[in-house]
């Protein structure tokens, strides 16, 4: 359903909106080879930003 609008427009490729959100930020390290694992890391709050945002994330 999500890609129907893109297919109708004739876009080159369409991607799940969840993946688009994950890859929108350059400071979020995300492994393209294992997207399910990365979504799982996000669900258990293991996924944390790298770089400048690491200062505002509380220490474990």
Buried (B, 14 or more C-beta within 10 A) or exposed (E): EEEEEEEEEEEEEBEEEEBEEBEEEEEBEBEEEEBEEBBEBBEEEEBEBEEEEEEEEEEE
